[in-house]
Amino acid sequence: MTPELGVCYYPEHWDEALWAEDAARMVATGISWVRIGEFAWSRLEPTSGSYDWAWLGRAIETLGAAGLKVVLGTPTATPPRWMLDRHPDMLALDADGRPRGFGSRRHYCFSHEGYLADCRRIVTALAKRYGANRHVAAWQTDNEYGCHDTTLSYSAAARDGFRNWLAQRYQSPDALNRAWGNVFWSMEYADFSEVGLPNLTVTEPNPAHAMDFRRYSSDMVVRFNRVQAEILRAHSDAPLIHNYMGNITDFDHFAVGADLDIASWDSYPLGFLLDRVDTGEAERRRYARQGDPDFQAFHHDLYRAVGGGRWWVMEQQPGPVNWAPWNPAPLPGMVRLWSLEAIAHGAEVVSYFRWRQAPFAQEQMHAGLLRPDSAPAPGLGEAAAVVEDITALGEVRQEEAPVALVFDYPSAWAWDIQPQGRDFSYLGLAFDAYRALRRAGLSVDILPPDTERLAGYPLVLIPGLFAWTDTLRAVVERHTGVVLAGPRTGSKTADFSIPVPLPPAMPGLDLTVTRVESLAPGIEIEIEGGGLVRRWFEHLEGPAPGLLRSAAGDVLAMEGKRAYLAGWLDAAGWDRAIGLAAGAAGLEVDPLPEGLRIRDCASHRFAFNYAPEPRSYNGRTLEPGGVAWWPR
């Protein structure tokens, strides 16, 4: 595969006299793809049932005639103002019962049947008109599902839909009462119509109730996307894409991805570092102009799995963004580094957001490849440099990594519902495991729990899995490599009860978790020989030998090729645990200099320097923001 570059463009924002000039400059830069249309509903349908396709048709023809391939977005993330008059109750409600109002975007409830019907209508009209257009080479459904906390809605539409979902799932109120344990606190229901949403309760709601509402809400995202995918497939052979976001776990991305051809995500390394990455202030200052060394790679590997191997970056940060607490400019070279790192992880396309910085509205402070006056911004030169790099690289081929990390969206919901410690985060735990693998110089594949693909991996990590699935338990039972699980893995049933036998109930490991405790900030357990347990610790019972120990008990126990981690470790502890697990799996670790990361694929080895100082690796010195590669 030879990767390509793209850019996000909004012809409706600019004088039509600029379109041809913009398209020519894109092509001259080396850009092949252009995404349009995802926010244009008010221009496509100014009033209900009255369409204006002329401007969009001219834009597609202008861009296509210049040699650009068009990704056409469905405009359902931004319903126009008249839509709210048609459906006053279409707005999502937050957990406090307040409506998410008009005036920005994503102001809809996934459960609202009337809004879904209007989405069917606009997507059908769009697909019929442009499904066979020679310049429309891909489609994007909606935009950034779940962004701005918009997956969960506590509206009347969600309540009614949830009751129907429960009736189909449980068939009888008695079955629901048994599954949820509603005998506790006299929470039993005589009819599904009595079940409300798990908000505005005096104290915490039943976790099983909250978990089913998370499942229902995820299913509504899947349904919303599937409706659009089926319409588009009926009228077009072009591949279907959605652009997911970083650090969003509110819905099951694997389930959404099953209806699409390609996964993409929107990569904003500096915004995420200052807004979403759980790290210390010193690290934030150190990497403020580079981004976290592992956050982008983690999402690259995750969305490669969501896309079944095919994935893009739909929006790549080219300069300062507008939405983080502080918005610094990237270190020179970082836009090129981010782009090449995505390519190293298998991205077919890296698309920059956006072509020209908007001089108006909410994102006017968000940089583009061009300034508002159309002069080049720094990102344009770096994008052009990536084009030269792509030519030098040639075909970039992927291969199976030596390590698999199992990632499970329901586990994120479970530990959000019942963290047991205020700072417990499933995503944070999985990310810390991933970081340790990367510090050891290991490339990683991220996989869903219901997969048979784990069989070929020498080392498999399963951090914090909420409940075992039958598929995963069977795969682990017959797996011939090393499996490292925990903490909290298998600690609940699917109905959110404590299982008996007690966890982890891991095939091939005679071990029982007898007690758990969460550790407040500043409370730490020292590991003998180096490293600390923070946030979470489990007390173990059983004959499995302890490989990492503390005065409070074993931290890492291993029997044969099955290992269990009983705590959330600091970086030093994780490095020791990964070193032991990798050694047992026959993998050679290559501890990397701070800030340096490598990525192995079938055709190349890449090295990336996120550190603000030069780093040396394999006989080469990489300046800050530097990239190197070697043929394999």
C-alpha positions as CSV (number, residue, x, y, z in Angstrom):
1,M,0.0,0.0,0.0
2,T,1.2,3.5,-0.9
3,P,-0.3,6.0,1.6
4,E,-1.9,9.2,0.5
5,L,-2.7,12.6,2.0
6,G,-6.1,14.4,2.2
7,V,-7.6,17.6,3.6
8,C,-10.9,18.7,5.0
9,Y,-12.6,21.5,3.0
10,Y,-15.8,23.5,3.3
11,P,-16.7,25.0,0.0
12,E,-19.8,26.5,1.5
13,H,-17.6,28.7,3.7
14,W,-15.8,30.4,0.8
15,D,-16.5,32.4,-2.3
16,E,-17.0,30.1,-5.2
17,A,-14.3,31.9,-7.1
18,L,-11.7,30.4,-4.7
19,W,-12.7,26.8,-5.3
20,A,-10.7,26.0,-8.4
21,E,-7.6,27.8,-7.0
22,D,-7.9,25.9,-3.8
23,A,-8.2,22.6,-5.6
24,A,-5.1,23.4,-7.8
25,R,-3.1,24.3,-4.7
26,M,-4.1,21.1,-3.0
27,V,-3.0,19.0,-5.9
28,A,0.3,20.9,-6.2
29,T,1.0,20.2,-2.5
30,G,0.5,16.4,-3.2
31,I,-3.0,16.0,-1.7
32,S,-5.1,13.3,-3.2
33,W,-8.3,13.3,-1.1
34,V,-10.7,16.0,0.1
35,R,-13.5,15.6,2.6
36,I,-16.6,17.8,2.2
37,G,-20.2,18.2,3.2
38,E,-20.5,16.8,6.7
39,F,-21.8,20.0,8.3
40,A,-23.7,21.4,5.3
41,W,-27.3,20.4,6.0
42,S,-28.7,24.0,6.2
43,R,-27.2,24.7,2.8
44,L,-28.4,21.4,1.3
45,E,-31.9,21.8,2.6
46,P,-32.5,25.4,3.6
47,T,-36.2,24.7,4.4
48,S,-37.9,21.4,5.0
49,G,-38.2,19.5,1.8
50,S,-36.6,22.2,-0.3
51,Y,-33.2,21.0,-1.6
52,D,-30.3,23.0,-3.1
53,W,-27.9,20.6,-4.8
54,A,-26.5,23.0,-7.3
55,W,-23.6,24.4,-5.2
56,L,-22.6,21.0,-3.9
57,G,-22.6,19.6,-7.5
58,R,-20.4,22.4,-8.7
59,A,-18.0,21.9,-5.8
60,I,-17.7,18.2,-6.4
61,E,-17.0,18.8,-10.1
62,T,-14.5,21.5,-9.4
63,L,-12.5,19.4,-6.9
64,G,-12.8,16.2,-9.0
65,A,-11.7,18.0,-12.2
66,A,-8.5,19.0,-10.5
67,G,-7.7,15.4,-9.8
68,L,-9.0,15.1,-6.2
69,K,-11.0,12.2,-4.8
70,V,-14.0,13.3,-2.8
71,V,-15.1,11.9,0.6
72,L,-18.7,13.1,0.9
73,G,-20.0,13.3,4.4
74,T,-23.6,12.9,5.5
75,P,-24.7,16.1,7.3
76,T,-26.6,14.5,10.2
77,A,-24.2,15.8,12.9
78,T,-25.6,19.3,12.4
79,P,-29.4,19.4,12.0
80,P,-30.6,22.8,10.9
81,R,-32.7,25.1,13.1
82,W,-36.0,24.3,11.3
83,M,-35.5,20.7,12.4
84,L,-35.9,21.6,16.0
85,D,-39.2,23.3,15.2
86,R,-40.3,20.0,13.6
87,H,-39.1,17.9,16.5
88,P,-38.9,20.0,19.7
89,D,-38.2,16.8,21.7
90,M,-35.3,15.6,19.6
91,L,-32.7,17.2,21.8
92,A,-30.6,15.0,24.1
93,L,-30.9,15.6,27.8
94,D,-27.9,15.4,30.1
95,A,-27.8,13.4,33.3
96,D,-29.3,16.4,35.2
97,G,-32.3,16.5,32.8
98,R,-31.1,19.6,31.0
99,P,-31.5,19.8,27.2
100,R,-28.4,20.0,24.9
101,G,-29.6,23.0,22.9
102,F,-29.2,24.4,19.4
103,G,-26.3,26.7,18.6
104,S,-23.4,24.4,17.9
105,R,-23.6,20.8,16.8
106,R,-24.5,17.2,17.7
107,H,-27.8,18.4,19.3
108,Y,-29.8,15.3,18.8
109,C,-30.8,12.2,20.7
110,F,-29.9,8.9,19.0
111,S,-33.1,7.4,20.2
112,H,-35.5,9.9,18.6
113,E,-37.5,8.2,15.9
114,G,-38.6,11.4,14.2
115,Y,-35.1,12.7,13.8
116,L,-33.9,9.3,12.6
117,A,-36.6,9.4,9.9
118,D,-35.4,12.8,8.7
119,C,-31.8,11.5,8.6
120,R,-33.0,8.6,6.4
121,R,-34.6,11.1,4.1
122,I,-31.5,13.4,3.7
123,V,-29.0,10.5,3.4
124,T,-31.3,8.8,0.8
125,A,-31.5,12.0,-1.2
126,L,-27.8,12.6,-1.0
127,A,-27.0,9.0,-1.9
128,K,-29.3,8.9,-4.9
129,R,-27.9,12.1,-6.3
130,Y,-24.1,11.4,-5.8
131,G,-23.9,7.6,-5.3
132,A,-22.7,7.1,-8.8
133,N,-20.7,10.3,-9.1
134,R,-17.3,9.5,-10.6
135,H,-15.6,11.9,-8.2
136,V,-17.2,10.6,-4.9
137,A,-14.7,7.9,-4.0
138,A,-15.7,7.4,-0.3
139,W,-18.5,8.4,2.2
140,Q,-18.3,9.5,5.8
141,T,-21.3,8.8,8.0
142,D,-22.2,11.7,10.3
143,N,-19.2,13.1,12.3
144,E,-17.5,12.1,15.5
145,Y,-20.1,10.0,17.2
146,G,-20.0,10.6,21.0
147,C,-18.1,13.8,20.9
148,H,-19.1,16.4,23.5
149,D,-20.7,13.7,25.7
150,T,-23.5,13.1,23.3
151,T,-23.9,9.3,23.4
152,L,-25.9,9.1,26.6
153,S,-29.3,10.9,26.6
154,Y,-31.8,10.9,29.4
155,S,-34.7,12.1,27.2
156,A,-38.3,10.7,27.0
157,A,-37.3,9.1,23.6
158,A,-34.4,7.3,25.3
159,R,-36.6,6.2,28.2
160,D,-39.2,4.7,25.9
161,G,-36.6,3.1,23.7
162,F,-34.8,1.7,26.7
163,R,-38.0,0.1,28.1
164,N,-38.6,-1.6,24.7
165,W,-35.0,-2.8,24.6
166,L,-35.3,-4.3,28.1
167,A,-38.5,-6.0,27.2
168,Q,-36.8,-7.7,24.2
169,R,-33.7,-8.6,26.2
170,Y,-35.4,-10.0,29.3
171,Q,-38.9,-11.0,28.1
172,S,-40.3,-10.7,31.6
173,P,-40.0,-8.3,34.5
174,D,-39.1,-11.2,36.8
175,A,-36.1,-12.1,34.6
176,L,-35.0,-8.5,34.7
177,N,-35.4,-8.4,38.5
178,R,-33.3,-11.5,38.9
179,A,-30.5,-10.3,36.6
180,W,-30.3,-6.9,38.2
181,G,-30.6,-8.2,41.8
182,N,-33.6,-5.9,42.4
183,V,-34.5,-7.6,45.6
184,F,-31.9,-5.3,47.1
185,W,-33.4,-2.0,48.4
186,S,-36.9,-3.1,47.1
187,M,-36.1,-2.1,43.6
188,E,-38.3,-4.8,42.0
189,Y,-40.5,-3.9,38.9
190,A,-43.9,-5.4,38.1
191,D,-43.8,-4.0,34.5
192,F,-41.3,-2.7,32.0
193,S,-43.2,0.6,31.9
194,E,-42.1,1.2,35.5
195,V,-38.4,1.2,34.6
196,G,-36.9,4.7,34.4
197,L,-33.4,5.9,33.4
198,P,-30.5,5.6,35.8
199,N,-30.2,9.3,36.6
200,L,-31.5,11.7,39.2
201,T,-31.6,8.9,41.9
202,V,-31.0,9.8,45.5
203,T,-27.7,7.9,45.6
204,E,-26.0,5.7,42.9
205,P,-28.3,3.7,40.7
206,N,-28.1,-0.1,40.5
207,P,-24.9,-0.8,38.5
208,A,-26.7,-3.5,36.5
209,H,-29.4,-1.0,35.5
210,A,-26.7,1.6,34.5
211,M,-24.8,-1.1,32.6
212,D,-27.8,-2.1,30.5
213,F,-28.5,1.6,29.8
214,R,-24.9,1.9,28.5
215,R,-25.5,-1.2,26.3
216,Y,-28.8,0.3,25.0
217,S,-27.2,3.7,24.3
218,S,-24.3,2.0,22.4
219,D,-26.9,0.0,20.4
220,M,-28.6,3.3,19.5
221,V,-25.4,4.6,18.0
222,V,-24.9,1.3,16.1
223,R,-28.5,1.5,14.8
224,F,-28.1,5.2,13.7
225,N,-25.0,4.4,11.8
226,R,-26.4,1.2,10.3
227,V,-29.4,3.1,8.9
228,Q,-27.0,5.4,7.0
229,A,-24.7,2.6,5.9
230,E,-27.5,0.5,4.4
231,I,-28.8,3.5,2.4
232,L,-25.4,4.4,1.1
233,R,-24.6,0.8,0.1
234,A,-27.9,0.7,-1.9
235,H,-26.7,3.6,-4.1
236,S,-22.9,3.5,-4.1
237,D,-20.0,1.1,-4.3
238,A,-17.6,3.5,-2.6
239,P,-16.2,2.6,0.8
240,L,-17.9,3.8,3.9
241,I,-16.0,5.5,6.8
242,H,-16.7,7.1,10.1
243,N,-14.3,9.4,11.9
244,Y,-14.1,8.4,15.6
245,M,-12.5,10.5,18.3
246,G,-9.6,10.0,20.8
247,N,-10.4,9.0,24.4
248,I,-14.1,8.2,23.6
249,T,-15.4,4.9,24.9
250,D,-19.1,5.7,25.4
251,F,-20.2,3.3,22.6
252,D,-18.8,0.1,21.1
253,H,-16.7,1.2,18.2
254,F,-16.2,-2.4,17.0
255,A,-19.9,-2.8,16.7
256,V,-20.2,0.4,14.6
257,G,-17.2,-0.6,12.6
258,A,-18.8,-3.9,11.6
259,D,-21.2,-1.9,9.2
260,L,-18.4,0.1,7.6
261,D,-15.4,-0.5,5.4
262,I,-12.8,1.8,6.9
263,A,-12.3,3.2,10.4
264,S,-10.8,6.7,10.8
265,W,-10.1,8.9,13.7
266,D,-9.4,12.6,14.4
267,S,-5.9,13.0,15.8
268,Y,-5.2,16.2,17.8
269,P,-2.0,15.4,19.8
270,L,-1.5,18.7,21.5
271,G,-5.2,19.2,22.3
272,F,-5.5,15.7,23.7
273,L,-2.3,16.0,25.8
274,L,-3.6,19.1,27.6
275,D,-7.3,18.0,27.7
276,R,-7.6,14.2,27.8
277,V,-4.3,12.4,28.6
278,D,-3.9,11.4,32.3
279,T,-0.3,12.4,33.0
280,G,1.6,14.7,35.4
281,E,2.0,18.4,35.0
282,A,5.8,17.9,34.4
283,E,5.0,15.6,31.5
284,R,2.5,18.0,30.0
285,R,5.0,20.8,30.0
286,R,7.7,18.6,28.6
287,Y,5.5,17.3,25.7
288,A,3.3,20.4,25.3
289,R,4.5,21.0,21.7
290,Q,4.8,17.3,20.7
291,G,1.9,15.4,22.3
292,D,2.1,12.3,24.4
293,P,4.6,9.8,22.8
294,D,2.0,6.9,22.9
295,F,-1.5,8.4,22.7
296,Q,-1.6,8.7,19.0
297,A,-0.1,5.3,18.4
298,F,-2.6,3.7,20.8
299,H,-5.5,5.1,18.8
300,H,-3.8,4.2,15.5
301,D,-3.6,0.5,16.6
302,L,-7.1,0.6,18.1
303,Y,-8.8,2.0,14.9
304,R,-6.8,-0.4,12.7
305,A,-8.6,-3.1,14.7
306,V,-12.0,-1.3,14.5
307,G,-11.6,-1.0,10.7
308,G,-10.6,-4.7,10.3
309,G,-7.2,-3.6,9.1
310,R,-8.3,-0.6,7.0
311,W,-8.0,2.8,8.6
312,W,-7.3,6.5,8.1
313,V,-6.6,9.7,10.0
314,M,-9.5,11.8,8.8
315,E,-8.5,14.9,10.7
316,Q,-4.8,15.5,11.6
317,Q,-3.8,18.5,13.6
318,P,-1.7,20.9,11.5
319,G,-1.2,23.7,14.0
320,P,-2.8,25.2,17.2
321,V,-6.3,24.0,17.9
322,N,-9.0,26.0,19.6
323,W,-10.7,23.8,22.2
324,A,-8.0,22.7,24.7
325,P,-7.4,24.6,28.0
326,W,-4.2,26.0,26.3
327,N,-3.4,25.7,22.6
328,P,0.3,25.8,21.8
329,A,1.8,25.5,18.3
330,P,3.5,22.2,17.4
331,L,7.2,21.9,17.6
332,P,8.6,22.3,14.0
333,G,8.6,18.8,12.4
334,M,5.8,17.4,14.5
335,V,3.1,17.6,11.9
336,R,5.4,15.5,9.7
337,L,6.2,13.1,12.5
338,W,2.5,12.6,13.4
339,S,1.7,11.9,9.7
340,L,4.5,9.4,9.3
341,E,3.7,7.7,12.5
342,A,0.2,7.1,11.3
343,I,1.5,5.7,8.0
344,A,3.9,3.4,10.0
345,H,0.8,2.0,11.8
346,G,-1.0,1.3,8.5
347,A,-2.9,4.5,7.7
348,E,-4.1,4.5,4.1
349,V,-4.7,8.2,4.2
350,V,-3.7,11.1,6.5
351,S,-6.1,14.0,6.1
352,Y,-5.4,17.4,7.6
353,F,-8.0,19.6,9.3
354,R,-8.5,21.9,7.6
355,W,-7.4,23.5,4.3
356,R,-7.9,27.1,5.3
357,Q,-8.4,28.6,8.8
358,A,-11.9,29.9,9.2
359,P,-12.2,33.6,10.1
360,F,-15.6,33.2,11.8
361,A,-17.6,31.1,14.3
362,Q,-16.5,28.6,16.9
363,E,-13.3,27.2,15.2
364,Q,-11.8,30.5,14.0
365,M,-8.8,30.0,16.3
366,H,-8.1,26.5,14.8
367,A,-5.2,26.5,12.4
368,G,-5.3,25.1,8.9
369,L,-2.8,24.4,6.2
370,L,-3.5,28.0,5.0
371,R,-4.0,31.1,7.1
372,P,-7.4,33.0,6.8
373,D,-5.7,35.2,4.2
374,S,-4.8,32.2,2.1
375,A,-1.1,32.5,2.8
376,P,0.7,29.2,3.7
377,A,0.6,28.2,7.4
378,P,3.5,26.1,8.7
379,G,1.5,22.9,8.3
380,L,1.4,23.2,4.6
381,G,5.2,22.9,4.2
382,E,5.2,19.9,6.5
383,A,2.5,18.2,4.5
384,A,4.5,18.8,1.4
385,A,7.5,17.2,3.1
386,V,5.4,14.1,3.9
387,V,4.6,13.8,0.2
388,E,8.4,13.5,-0.4
389,D,8.7,11.0,2.4
390,I,6.0,8.9,0.9
391,T,7.8,8.8,-2.4
392,A,11.0,7.8,-0.6
393,L,9.3,5.1,1.5
394,G,7.5,3.3,-1.3
395,E,5.1,0.6,-0.3
396,V,4.5,0.3,3.4
397,R,3.4,-3.2,4.3
398,Q,2.0,-4.3,7.7
399,E,2.5,-7.5,9.6
400,E,1.1,-9.1,12.8
401,A,2.8,-7.6,15.9
402,P,4.4,-9.9,18.5
403,V,2.0,-8.6,21.2
404,A,-1.8,-8.4,21.3
405,L,-3.7,-6.2,23.8
406,V,-7.4,-6.9,24.3
407,F,-9.6,-3.8,24.4
408,D,-13.2,-4.0,25.5
409,Y,-15.6,-1.1,25.4
410,P,-18.1,-2.6,27.9
411,S,-15.3,-2.7,30.4
412,A,-14.9,1.0,30.1
413,W,-18.6,1.4,30.9
414,A,-18.4,-0.9,33.8
415,W,-15.6,0.8,35.6
416,D,-17.1,4.2,34.9
417,I,-20.2,3.0,36.6
418,Q,-18.4,1.3,39.5
419,P,-14.8,2.7,39.7
420,Q,-14.5,1.8,43.4
421,G,-11.8,4.4,43.4
422,R,-12.4,7.9,42.0
423,D,-9.5,7.8,39.6
424,F,-10.0,4.3,38.2
425,S,-10.3,4.4,34.4
426,Y,-10.3,1.4,32.2
427,L,-8.9,3.4,29.3
428,G,-6.2,4.7,31.5
429,L,-5.3,1.1,32.7
430,A,-5.2,-0.2,29.1
431,F,-3.2,2.8,28.0
432,D,-0.6,2.3,30.8
433,A,-0.1,-1.3,29.6
434,Y,0.3,-0.1,26.1
435,R,2.8,2.5,27.1
436,A,4.9,-0.1,28.8
437,L,5.0,-2.3,25.8
438,R,6.0,0.7,23.6
439,R,8.8,1.7,26.1
440,A,10.1,-1.9,25.7
441,G,10.4,-1.4,22.0
442,L,7.5,-3.8,21.2
443,S,4.9,-3.2,18.5
444,V,1.3,-4.0,19.4
445,D,-1.9,-5.1,17.9
446,I,-5.1,-4.1,19.7
447,L,-8.0,-6.6,19.3
448,P,-11.6,-7.0,20.6
449,P,-12.4,-9.7,23.2
450,D,-14.5,-11.8,20.9
451,T,-11.8,-12.8,18.4
452,E,-10.1,-16.0,17.4
453,R,-7.1,-14.0,16.2
454,L,-5.2,-14.1,19.5
455,A,-4.0,-17.6,18.8
456,G,-0.8,-16.6,17.0
457,Y,0.5,-14.1,19.4
458,P,3.5,-15.0,21.7
459,L,2.2,-12.5,24.3
460,V,-1.4,-11.4,25.0
461,L,-2.4,-8.7,27.6
462,I,-5.9,-8.5,29.0
463,P,-6.0,-5.5,31.4
464,G,-9.2,-4.8,33.4
465,L,-11.6,-7.0,31.5
466,F,-15.1,-6.6,33.1
467,A,-16.5,-10.0,32.3
468,W,-15.1,-13.0,30.5
469,T,-16.8,-13.9,27.2
470,D,-17.2,-17.5,26.2
471,T,-15.1,-16.8,23.1
472,L,-12.2,-15.2,25.0
473,R,-12.2,-17.8,27.7
474,A,-12.0,-20.6,25.1
475,V,-9.2,-18.8,23.2
476,V,-7.2,-18.3,26.4
477,E,-7.7,-21.9,27.4
478,R,-6.1,-23.3,24.2
479,H,-3.6,-20.4,23.7
480,T,0.0,-21.7,23.6
481,G,1.6,-18.3,24.3
482,V,1.8,-16.2,27.5
483,V,-1.4,-14.5,28.7
484,L,-1.1,-11.7,31.2
485,A,-4.4,-10.5,32.7
486,G,-5.5,-8.2,35.5
487,P,-6.2,-6.2,37.5
488,R,-10.0,-6.6,37.8
489,T,-10.2,-9.0,34.9
490,G,-13.2,-11.3,35.2
491,S,-14.3,-9.7,38.4
492,K,-18.0,-9.4,37.3
493,T,-20.6,-11.4,35.5
494,A,-22.3,-9.9,32.4
495,D,-25.1,-9.0,34.8
496,F,-22.7,-7.0,37.0
497,S,-22.6,-9.5,39.9
498,I,-19.5,-10.9,41.6
499,P,-18.9,-14.4,40.1
500,V,-18.4,-17.6,42.0
501,P,-15.8,-19.1,41.8
502,L,-14.2,-15.8,42.6
503,P,-12.1,-14.0,40.0
504,P,-10.0,-14.0,38.0
505,A,-11.3,-17.6,37.1
506,M,-8.6,-17.5,34.4
507,P,-8.1,-20.8,32.5
508,G,-4.8,-22.4,33.4
509,L,-4.2,-20.3,36.6
510,D,-5.0,-21.5,40.1
511,L,-5.5,-18.2,41.7
512,T,-8.2,-16.3,43.7
513,V,-8.7,-12.6,44.4
514,T,-9.9,-12.6,48.0
515,R,-10.1,-8.8,48.6
516,V,-9.6,-5.6,46.6
517,E,-8.8,-2.1,47.7
518,S,-8.5,1.3,46.0
519,L,-5.6,3.5,46.9
520,A,-6.1,7.3,47.3
521,P,-3.4,9.6,45.7
522,G,-0.3,9.5,47.8
523,I,-0.9,6.0,49.2
524,E,1.5,3.6,47.5
525,I,2.7,0.0,47.9
526,E,6.4,-0.6,47.2
527,I,7.3,-3.5,45.1
528,E,10.4,-5.4,46.2
529,G,13.3,-4.6,43.8
530,G,11.6,-1.4,42.4
531,G,8.3,0.0,41.3
532,L,5.1,1.0,43.0
533,V,1.4,-0.1,43.1
534,R,-1.0,2.9,42.9
535,R,-4.7,3.3,42.7
536,W,-5.7,-0.4,42.9
537,F,-4.5,-3.5,44.7
538,E,-5.8,-7.0,45.0
539,H,-5.0,-9.7,47.6
540,L,-4.3,-13.1,46.0
541,E,-4.6,-16.6,47.3
542,G,-3.3,-19.7,45.6
543,P,-0.2,-21.7,44.7
544,A,0.8,-19.6,41.6
545,P,4.4,-18.3,42.3
546,G,4.8,-14.6,42.8
547,L,7.3,-13.0,40.4
548,L,6.8,-9.5,41.8
549,R,6.2,-9.1,45.5
550,S,5.4,-6.5,48.1
551,A,4.9,-6.5,51.8
552,A,1.1,-6.5,51.2
553,G,1.3,-9.6,49.0
554,D,2.1,-10.8,45.5
555,V,1.8,-8.2,42.7
556,L,2.5,-10.4,39.7
557,A,1.9,-14.2,40.0
558,M,2.5,-16.7,37.2
559,E,1.8,-20.3,36.6
560,G,3.2,-21.8,33.5
561,K,2.3,-19.4,30.7
562,R,-0.6,-17.7,32.6
563,A,0.1,-14.6,34.6
564,Y,-2.0,-12.2,36.7
565,L,-1.3,-8.7,37.7
566,A,-2.8,-7.7,41.1
567,G,-2.3,-4.0,40.9
568,W,-2.1,-0.8,38.9
569,L,1.6,-0.2,38.6
570,D,3.7,2.9,38.1
571,A,6.0,3.1,35.0
572,A,8.9,1.3,36.7
573,G,6.6,-1.5,37.9
574,W,5.0,-1.9,34.5
575,D,8.4,-2.1,32.9
576,R,9.4,-4.9,35.2
577,A,6.1,-6.8,34.6
578,I,6.3,-6.5,30.8
579,G,10.0,-7.6,30.9
580,L,9.0,-10.7,32.8
581,A,6.0,-11.5,30.6
582,A,7.9,-10.8,27.4
583,G,10.8,-13.0,28.6
584,A,8.5,-15.9,29.3
585,A,7.0,-15.4,25.8
586,G,10.5,-15.5,24.2
587,L,10.3,-11.9,23.1
588,E,13.4,-9.7,23.2
589,V,12.7,-6.3,24.8
590,D,14.6,-3.2,23.6
591,P,14.2,-0.5,26.3
592,L,14.1,2.8,24.5
593,P,15.5,6.2,25.4
594,E,12.9,8.5,27.0
595,G,10.6,10.0,24.3
596,L,11.8,7.7,21.5
597,R,9.4,5.2,20.0
598,I,9.7,2.6,17.3
599,R,7.2,0.9,15.1
600,D,7.9,-2.3,13.1
601,C,5.9,-3.3,10.0
602,A,6.7,-5.8,7.4
603,S,8.5,-3.4,5.1
604,H,10.1,-0.9,7.5
605,R,11.2,-0.1,11.0
606,F,10.4,3.5,12.0
607,A,11.8,5.5,14.8
608,F,10.1,8.7,16.2
609,N,11.6,11.2,18.6
610,Y,9.0,12.9,20.8
611,A,11.6,14.2,23.2
612,P,12.6,17.9,23.2
613,E,16.2,16.8,23.0
614,P,18.1,14.8,20.3
615,R,18.0,11.0,20.7
616,S,20.2,8.3,19.2
617,Y,19.0,5.0,17.9
618,N,20.5,2.3,15.6
619,G,23.4,4.6,14.7
620,R,21.3,7.6,13.8
621,T,20.7,10.8,15.7
622,L,17.1,12.1,15.6
623,E,16.5,15.7,16.4
624,P,13.4,16.7,18.3
625,G,10.5,15.9,16.0
626,G,12.8,13.7,14.0
627,V,11.8,10.5,12.1
628,A,14.0,7.8,10.7
629,W,13.2,4.5,9.0
630,W,15.1,1.4,7.8
631,P,14.0,-1.3,5.3
632,R,13.3,-4.7,6.8
